[in-house]
Structure formats: C-alpha cells, structure tokens
Amino acid sequence: MIVSIHFEDDQKTIKVEANQRLTKICDEHPGFILFGCRNIACGTCLIEVVNGMENLAPVMEEEQILLDFLAPGKPNARLGCQCVVEGDICIKLAN
C-alpha cells in the first residue's frame, strides 16, 4: 500500500510504501528531518504530527519518557526515529 507523507515545513509531499520507519524514508528522501542518535536519546528528531497520528505505530514507554521531558503537554509530539508510517500523515518539525 502506498501512503503520503506531507512535510509541512517544506510544503512537500512524498509517496512511499506503508509500514516503513520514518528514518528509512528520510534517508531515501533527505532534507526533511535531522536524526542524531536514532535511539531515543537525543530528541533531535522531535516532530509534531499535524494530521494522521493514528497512522503511526503507537508510542512505546521509552519514547513516552523522553516526550514527557522534551514536549510536556504536547500530545501530537513524536520522535521521528521511533515512527513507523502505516498510513497518510502530515508532520512538521517541533518548535
């Protein structure tokens, strides 16, 4: 299944196969999100999901711990390194 990822900051949309890690997608389409550790440690890849939160794999406990620290009270925040894209999403870099 093909899904759309809209990068609001760049006003670009790409089409990719579903069920891929966002890190892999961004490696193939560079320039959208920066990744540091890729391992739930640095927060460099903090994003805001504008639309389609339900189309990402659920937040696991380790990710939630860092999100609570980096983006308290922001339920649409995710770490890009932990996202598996299952359907259409719209994302932007977190402020």
CORLIN-V697225 format. One record per helix or strand. SS is the DSSP state (helix for helix, strand for strand). FROM is the first residue (numbers start at 1). LEN is the number of residues. Records with the same first field share a line. If there is no record, write none. Layout:
# CORLIN-V697225
SS = FROM-LEN, FROM-LEN
This chain:
# CORLIN-V697225
strand = 2-6, 12-6, 20-2, 46-6, 56-1, 77-3, 84-2, 89-5
helix = 22-7, 53-3, 61-10, 80-3
